């Protein structure tokens, strides 16, 4: 069951990354969607992938978590506080 859930999450994250690339390209940016399974904390995976792909900046979505949920390990929080690259946080839209 856990393996199946991981596969579903990987597929969804890949689709979300692809959607983000489309939005960025329509806005005139050069973008590459990177969706890799995390083998540790998600923010570390994001930072390592950005380094491997020599990204000029990292764009990461937020889920709008607050309080204890955010304090316990938000990926976007980890990326912001541990990246050596510029980071753009995108909050969820009204339809989320």
C-alpha positions as semicolon CSV with decimal commas, in nm:
position;residue;x (nm);y (nm);z (nm)
1;X;0,000;0,000;0,000
2;X;0,277;0,248;0,088
3;X;0,454;0,182;-0,243
4;X;0,132;0,250;-0,432
5;X;0,079;0,575;-0,242
6;X;0,437;0,682;-0,321
7;X;0,378;0,610;-0,690
8;X;0,059;0,816;-0,689
9;X;0,236;1,105;-0,512
10;X;0,525;1,089;-0,762
11;X;0,282;1,098;-1,054
12;X;0,090;1,393;-0,909
13;X;0,408;1,588;-0,836
14;X;0,525;1,530;-1,192
15;X;0,196;1,668;-1,330
16;X;0,217;1,970;-1,100
17;X;0,576;2,039;-1,211
18;X;0,468;2,013;-1,576
19;X;0,182;2,258;-1,514
20;X;0,427;2,500;-1,352
21;X;0,660;2,478;-1,652
22;X;0,372;2,561;-1,886
23;X;0,276;2,866;-1,680
24;X;0,637;2,986;-1,665
25;X;0,693;2,938;-2,039
26;X;0,369;3,122;-2,125
27;X;0,503;3,408;-1,912
28;X;0,827;3,419;-2,110
29;X;1,057;3,226;-1,876
30;X;1,278;2,932;-1,958
31;X;1,174;2,652;-1,723
32;X;1,250;2,290;-1,649
33;X;1,019;2,077;-1,438
34;X;1,204;1,852;-1,201
35;X;1,012;1,591;-1,008
36;X;1,224;1,336;-0,828
37;X;1,130;1,094;-0,551
38;X;1,256;1,215;-0,216
39;X;1,495;0,982;-0,037
40;X;1,509;1,205;0,270
41;X;1,364;1,541;0,364
42;X;1,182;1,688;0,064
43;X;1,363;2,020;0,085
44;X;1,700;1,843;0,055
45;X;1,582;1,665;-0,261
46;X;1,469;1,999;-0,407
47;X;1,798;2,169;-0,323
48;X;2,010;1,884;-0,462
49;X;1,804;1,870;-0,784
50;X;1,841;2,247;-0,828
51;X;2,218;2,213;-0,788
52;X;2,238;1,919;-1,031
53;X;2,039;2,109;-1,293
54;X;2,221;2,440;-1,230
55;X;1,889;2,618;-1,182
56;X;1,893;2,997;-1,173
57;X;1,607;2,990;-0,920
58;X;1,375;2,748;-0,743
59;X;0,998;2,785;-0,770
60;X;0,808;2,587;-0,510
61;X;0,445;2,582;-0,413
62;X;0,309;2,619;-0,064
63;X;0,016;2,438;0,086
64;X;-0,072;2,715;0,326
65;X;0,006;2,517;0,640
66;X;0,041;2,713;0,959
67;X;0,118;2,649;1,322
68;X;0,243;2,306;1,424
69;X;0,215;2,156;1,074
70;X;0,449;2,415;0,927
71;X;0,693;2,390;1,217
72;X;0,731;2,015;1,173
73;X;0,886;2,019;0,829
74;X;0,742;2,222;0,547
75;X;0,928;2,157;0,222
76;X;0,895;2,518;0,112
77;X;1,020;2,638;0,452
78;X;1,323;2,410;0,427
79;X;1,402;2,524;0,073
80;X;1,378;2,893;0,170
81;X;1,604;2,855;0,471
82;X;1,861;2,619;0,319
83;X;1,895;2,707;-0,048
84;X;2,183;2,901;-0,195
85;X;1,961;3,000;-0,489
86;X;1,676;3,249;-0,518
87;X;1,344;3,092;-0,418
88;X;0,997;3,194;-0,536
89;X;0,709;3,065;-0,323
90;X;0,374;3,020;-0,498
91;X;0,071;2,999;-0,268
92;X;-0,225;2,782;-0,363
93;X;-0,486;2,945;-0,586
94;X;-0,842;3,010;-0,484
95;X;-0,950;2,686;-0,650
96;X;-0,727;2,475;-0,420
